Amino acid sequence: MKYSIASLAALAWTVTTVDAAVPMWGQCGGIGYTAWLEPPPPPPPPPLPALRPPAPRPRLRPPPPAPLRLRLPLRAPPRRQRPPPPLRSRLPAPAEPSATLTNLDTPPTSGDPYYVAEVNAAIAAASSSTLAAKFPAVAKVPNFTWFDVVAKVPTLTTYLADAASIASKIIVQIVVYDLPDRDCHALASNGEFKIANNGVANYKGYIDGIAAAVSAYPQVRVVAVVEPDSLANLVTNMSDSRCANAQSAYLECTKYALEKLKQCNIWLYLDAGHGGWLGWAANQDPAATLFANVYKGVANNRVRGLATNVANYNPLQLTVSDPVTQGNPTPDELSYVRALGPKLTSNGFPAHFIVDQGRSGVEKLRDAWGNWCNIEGAGFGMRPTTNTPDALIDAIVWIKPGGECDGTSNTSAVRYDSTCGLADAKKPAPEAGQWFQAYFEDLVKYANPAF
């Protein structure tokens, strides 16, 4: 399928300087190497601004969607690695040793082609013309494309090719999500690969496909969220035999992904659950240790940091008291980032964060904080931006495509999860990943800020 230039432009993130968490020059050509920033021989894209002579510890920042501001590192201090992408911004050049890229301004005009098609199709099915009139604006908000089955991987090449054909520099946002025995502590999102049926080898083939596509378009910057829920489950759900049995496979596969996705044009964010999951006092240290160990387990990797609140509903900053957060020192994502960040740094992982606010427009909705399935009354939240309240946060993003179902409410379905049958879950709901028209309309109706 061919993606329009307009739809790809919406994924633009203006590149800026960013703090690097890893010695990037060793992996990208050596100190002072800038060839990868220059237009390739055949179709020469506009050359990027020259990088300052690298110093011991470099820093870079990346680009965002609509007016966004992000920070992506291109170089980093010894024994660290990491550059993320910014969304449109002018970040001040890092002090002392650092590499910098001048801004590449490209305001986004549309969104992820998969999602744009879903939203456009929803217009004809809208329950009211008033709501339908707002749908096109939703389609223009950049969000991530999920590669949740191996069959989708070939389309990434087309996606990147279209991005490469755009004169201005943009960032393509994807989610790597196909671990064997995926979603080990739930049922709604169980994946296609099984550990017992050559799952690890199949997953490595899936990663190889993504790596090949990214390598083929070095001029296109890619930001990838790696395996939502996987590592978080290894922190809190090892009492579940499914997670205990999947532990070694999860770690092996994640390491393989980090080893293969080391191209100079990609930045990775490991999934880190959310404040209502790993933010509890007893979970913070184990989580920081696990994430740091994964990070340090692959030399010269491209991990910029962590993604939080993926597909969840927590606000960046809580404005009303919510009973479900009582006893948790991190009642919102900002407090979670501020609590986890220093612990990661002390463990040798100078992580930065991106925070999903796609469905966080309405607070105080859940009967229990652990409820995650199609929460009734949710609304689209803060728009993607790099204007964040803490330097640890590179950008606010929309990772979960709003309107795609979390899980079915059909109790007879193979992938039925009881969480999707709770009182605060909207029903009737289709299978996970399928379009949920009624839920999408609620997200538009209750959006904050409104469309």
C-alpha positions in Angstrom: 0.0 0.0 0.0 1.3 3.5 -0.9 1.4 6.2 1.7 0.7 9.8 0.8 3.3 12.4 1.3 0.7 14.3 3.3 0.2 11.5 5.7 3.9 11.0 6.3 4.5 14.7 6.8 2.5 14.5 10.0 5.1 12.4 11.5 7.7 15.2 11.3 9.8 15.9 14.4 12.1 18.9 14.0 15.6 17.8 14.8 17.6 19.6 17.5 20.4 18.9 19.8 19.9 16.2 22.3 21.8 14.7 25.2 23.4 11.5 24.1 23.5 8.6 26.4 25.9 6.5 24.5 29.3 6.7 22.7 27.7 7.0 19.3 30.7 8.0 17.2 32.3 4.6 17.7 29.3 2.9 16.1 28.5 5.5 13.5 31.9 6.0 11.9 34.3 7.3 14.4 34.8 10.7 16.0 34.0 13.5 13.6 32.3 11.2 11.1 29.4 13.0 9.5 28.9 11.1 6.2 25.6 9.6 7.4 24.2 13.2 7.7 24.9 13.9 4.1 22.6 13.2 1.2 23.1 9.7 -0.3 24.7 9.5 -3.8 21.5 8.8 -5.9 18.7 11.0 -4.7 20.5 13.5 -2.6 18.2 14.8 0.1 19.0 18.2 1.5 22.2 17.9 3.6 21.8 18.3 7.3 23.6 21.2 9.1 27.1 20.3 10.0 27.8 18.8 13.4 30.1 20.5 15.7 33.4 18.8 16.3 32.5 16.0 18.8 33.9 16.2 22.3 34.1 13.6 25.0 30.4 13.7 25.8 28.1 14.8 23.0 24.5 15.6 23.0 21.8 15.8 20.4 18.1 16.3 20.3 15.5 15.1 17.8 12.2 16.2 16.1 8.5 16.0 16.8 5.1 15.9 15.1 3.0 19.0 14.8 4.8 21.8 16.6 6.7 19.5 18.9 10.0 19.7 20.5 12.1 16.7 21.2 15.6 15.9 22.1 17.5 13.1 20.4 21.1 12.3 21.1 23.5 11.4 18.3 26.5 11.0 20.4 27.0 10.2 23.9 29.5 9.8 26.7 31.7 6.8 27.1 29.8 3.6 27.8 26.4 5.1 27.1 24.4 5.4 24.0 21.3 6.9 23.1 19.7 9.4 20.8 16.0 10.1 20.7 14.0 12.2 18.4 12.5 15.5 19.0 9.4 16.9 17.6 10.0 20.3 16.3 12.0 22.5 18.5 14.9 24.7 19.0 16.8 23.3 21.8 19.9 25.2 22.9 23.1 23.6 21.9 24.5 21.4 24.7 27.3 22.8 26.7 30.8 21.7 26.1 31.3 18.4 24.3 28.3 17.8 22.3 27.2 17.5 18.7 24.4 19.6 17.3 22.1 19.6 14.4 20.3 22.7 13.3 16.6 22.7 13.2 14.8 21.1 10.3 11.4 22.7 10.3 8.5 20.7 8.8 5.1 21.2 10.4 3.1 18.0 10.3 -0.1 18.1 8.2 -1.4 14.5 8.7 -0.9 11.3 10.6 0.0 7.7 10.4 -1.4 6.3 7.2 -2.9 3.2 8.8 -4.7 5.3 11.4 -5.7 8.0 8.9 -7.5 5.4 6.9 -9.3 4.1 10.0 -10.4 7.5 11.0 -11.6 8.4 7.5 -13.6 5.2 7.4 -15.2 6.2 10.7 -16.6 9.4 9.3 -19.3 7.5 7.4 -20.3 5.5 10.4 -20.4 8.5 12.8 -23.5 8.8 15.0 -23.7 12.5 14.5 -22.5 15.0 11.9 -21.1 17.2 14.7 -18.8 14.5 15.8 -17.9 13.5 12.3 -16.7 17.0 11.6 -14.1 16.6 14.2 -12.7 13.3 13.0 -10.3 14.8 10.3 -8.6 16.9 13.0 -7.9 13.7 15.0 -6.4 12.0 11.9 -3.8 14.9 11.7 -2.4 14.1 15.2 0.8 12.1 14.6 0.9 8.7 16.4 2.8 5.5 16.2 2.3 2.7 13.8 2.3 -0.7 15.5 4.1 -3.6 13.9 2.3 -6.3 15.9 2.5 -9.1 13.3 5.4 -10.1 11.0 3.1 -9.7 8.0 3.1 -6.0 8.5 6.9 -5.6 8.4 7.2 -5.4 4.5 5.0 -2.3 4.6 7.6 -0.5 6.7 9.8 -0.3 3.6 7.1 1.5 1.6 6.5 3.7 4.6 10.2 4.7 4.9 10.5 5.1 1.1 7.7 7.6 1.1 9.2 9.4 4.0 12.6 9.6 2.2 10.9 11.2 -0.8 9.8 14.2 1.3 12.3 17.1 1.0 12.2 18.0 4.7 13.4 15.7 7.4 10.7 13.8 9.3 10.7 11.2 12.0 8.8 7.9 11.5 7.3 6.5 14.7 6.8 2.8 15.2 6.1 0.2 17.9 8.0 -3.1 17.9 5.5 -5.5 19.3 5.6 -9.2 18.5 7.4 -11.1 21.3 6.7 -14.8 21.5 4.1 -15.6 24.3 3.4 -11.8 24.2 1.2 -10.3 26.9 2.1 -13.0 29.4 -0.1 -11.7 32.3 -3.2 -11.1 30.2 -5.0 -12.6 27.3 -6.4 -9.8 25.1 -3.2 -9.1 23.1 -1.6 -12.6 22.9 0.5 -12.6 19.8 1.3 -14.9 16.9 4.5 -16.4 18.1 4.8 -19.2 20.7 8.0 -20.0 22.5 7.2 -23.7 22.2 6.8 -23.4 18.5 10.1 -21.8 17.3 8.9 -18.5 18.7 12.3 -17.0 19.5 13.7 -17.8 16.1 10.6 -16.4 14.5 10.9 -13.2 16.5 14.5 -12.7 15.4 13.4 -13.0 11.8 10.7 -10.3 12.5 13.4 -8.0 13.9 15.7 -8.7 11.0 13.0 -7.5 8.7 12.6 -4.2 10.6 16.4 -3.7 10.8 16.7 -4.2 7.0 14.0 -1.6 6.3 15.6 0.9 8.6 19.1 0.3 7.2 17.8 0.8 3.6 16.8 4.4 4.4 19.6 5.9 6.5 18.3 9.4 5.7 15.0 8.8 7.5 15.0 9.1 11.3 13.0 6.4 13.1 11.8 6.4 16.7 10.7 3.0 18.0 9.0 1.9 21.2 10.1 -1.6 22.1 7.7 -4.2 23.3 5.0 -2.7 25.5 4.4 -4.4 28.8 7.1 -7.1 28.4 9.8 -6.0 30.8 7.3 -4.5 33.2 5.7 -8.0 33.5 9.1 -9.4 34.5 9.2 -6.9 37.4 5.8 -7.6 38.9 4.3 -10.7 37.5 6.8 -13.5 37.9 4.3 -15.4 40.1 2.3 -16.0 36.9 3.8 -19.1 35.4 3.3 -17.7 31.9 5.6 -14.8 32.7 8.1 -17.0 34.6 8.2 -19.3 31.6 8.6 -16.4 29.2 11.3 -14.6 31.1 14.4 -15.9 29.3 12.8 -15.6 25.9 11.7 -12.0 26.6 15.2 -11.0 27.7 16.9 -12.9 24.8 14.5 -11.3 22.2 14.8 -7.8 23.6 18.6 -8.1 23.6 18.5 -9.2 20.0 16.3 -6.3 19.1 18.7 -3.9 20.7 21.6 -5.6 18.9 20.0 -5.4 15.5 18.4 -2.0 15.7 21.6 0.0 16.1 21.5 2.0 12.9 22.5 5.6 13.2 19.1 6.8 12.2 17.0 5.0 14.9 16.3 5.8 18.5 14.7 3.3 20.9 12.6 3.7 23.9 12.0 0.6 26.1 8.5 0.3 27.5 8.3 1.1 31.2 4.7 0.5 32.2 3.2 3.5 34.0 3.1 5.1 37.4 0.2 3.0 38.6 2.2 -0.2 37.8 5.9 0.3 38.5 5.6 3.5 40.4 4.7 1.9 43.7 7.6 2.2 46.1 8.3 -1.6 46.2 8.5 -1.7 42.4 10.8 1.3 41.6 14.2 -0.2 42.5 13.6 -3.6 40.8 12.3 -1.8 37.7 15.3 0.5 37.5 17.7 -2.4 38.0 16.0 -4.5 35.2 15.9 -1.7 32.7 19.5 -0.7 33.4 20.7 -4.3 33.0 19.0 -4.6 29.7 20.4 -1.3 28.6 24.0 -2.1 29.7 23.7 -5.6 28.2 24.2 -4.4 24.6 27.2 -2.2 23.9 26.7 0.9 21.7 23.0 0.5 21.6 20.5 3.1 20.4 18.3 3.2 23.5 17.5 6.8 24.3 15.3 5.9 27.3 11.8 4.7 28.3 8.3 5.1 27.1 5.6 5.3 29.8 1.8 5.1 30.0 1.6 3.3 26.6 -2.0 2.6 25.8 -3.0 3.7 29.4 -4.9 6.6 30.8 -2.8 8.3 33.5 -2.5 12.1 33.2 0.9 13.7 32.9 0.0 15.8 36.0 -3.0 14.9 38.1 -5.3 17.8 38.8 -7.9 16.1 41.0 -7.6 13.6 43.8 -8.1 10.1 42.6 -8.8 7.4 45.2 -7.2 4.7 43.1 -3.8 6.4 43.5 -3.7 6.4 47.3 -0.5 5.1 48.8 1.4 5.4 45.5 4.2 8.0 45.6 3.8 8.5 41.8 0.1 9.4 41.2 0.8 10.7 37.7 3.3 10.2 34.9 5.4 13.2 35.8 6.0 12.1 39.3 6.8 8.6 38.0 9.4 9.9 35.6 11.0 12.0 38.3 11.1 9.1 40.7 12.5 6.6 38.2 14.9 8.8 36.4 17.5 9.2 39.2 17.3 5.5 40.0 18.1 4.7 36.4 21.0 7.1 36.3 22.5 5.7 39.5 22.3 2.2 37.8 24.2 3.4 34.8 21.2 4.2 32.5 20.9 8.0 31.9 17.4 7.6 30.4 15.1 10.1 29.0 11.4 9.5 28.5 8.4 9.9 26.1 5.0 9.8 27.7 1.8 8.6 25.9 -1.1 11.0 26.6 -3.3 9.8 23.7 -6.2 8.7 26.0 -5.5 10.7 29.1 -7.9 13.6 28.6 -10.2 12.6 31.5 -9.1 11.9 35.0 -10.6 9.8 37.8 -12.3 7.2 35.6 -11.3 3.8 36.9 -12.6 1.6 39.7 -9.1 0.2 40.2 -5.8 1.6 38.9 -4.9 -1.8 37.3 -8.0 -1.6 35.0 -6.8 -1.0 31.4 -9.4 -2.2 29.0 -11.5 0.2 27.0 -12.1 2.5 30.0 -15.6 4.1 29.8 -15.6 7.9 29.5 -12.0 8.3 28.4 -11.1 11.2 26.1 -8.2 12.1 23.8 -5.6 14.0 25.8 -2.7 16.5 25.5 -1.5 16.8 21.9 2.1 15.6 21.0 4.7 18.2 22.0 8.2 18.6 23.1 7.3 21.4 25.4 7.4 19.3 28.6 7.6 20.2 32.3 10.8 18.3 32.9 14.0 18.0 30.9 13.8 14.2 31.5 10.8 14.1 29.2 11.8 14.3 25.5 8.2 14.6 24.3 4.5 14.0 24.9 3.3 11.5 22.3 0.3 9.5 21.1 1.5 5.9 21.0 -1.8 4.0 21.2 -4.1 4.7 18.2 -7.3 5.9 19.8 -10.2 3.9 18.6 -8.4 0.6 18.2 -9.8 -1.8 20.8 -7.9 -3.0 23.9 -9.7 -6.3 24.0 -13.0 -8.0 23.4 -15.9 -8.2 25.9 -17.2 -11.4 24.3 -16.8 -14.0 27.1 -16.7 -16.9 24.7 -13.8 -15.5 22.7 -10.4 -17.2 22.9 -8.7 -14.0 23.8 -11.3 -12.8 26.2 -9.7 -11.1 29.3 -11.9 -10.7 32.3 -10.6 -7.1 32.7 -12.6 -6.3 29.5 -15.8 -7.4 31.3 -15.4 -5.1 34.3 -17.9 -2.4 35.1 -15.6 0.5 34.0 -14.9 -1.2 30.5 -17.1 -0.1 27.6 -19.1 -2.8 26.0 -19.8 -4.5 23.7 -16.2 -4.4 22.4 -14.5 -6.2 19.4 -11.2 -8.0 19.5 -8.0 -6.2 20.5 -6.7 -4.1 17.6 -10.0 -3.9 15.8 -11.8 -0.6 15.2 -14.2 0.3 18.1 -16.4 3.0 16.6 -18.4 3.8 19.7 -15.2 4.1 21.8 -13.5 6.3 19.2 -16.6 8.6 19.3 -16.3 8.8 23.1 -12.6 9.7 22.8 -13.5 12.6 20.5 -16.5 13.7 22.6 -14.5 13.8 25.8 -11.2 15.1 24.4 -9.3 17.5 26.6 -8.3 19.8 25.0 -11.3 19.6 22.7 -11.2 19.2 19.0 
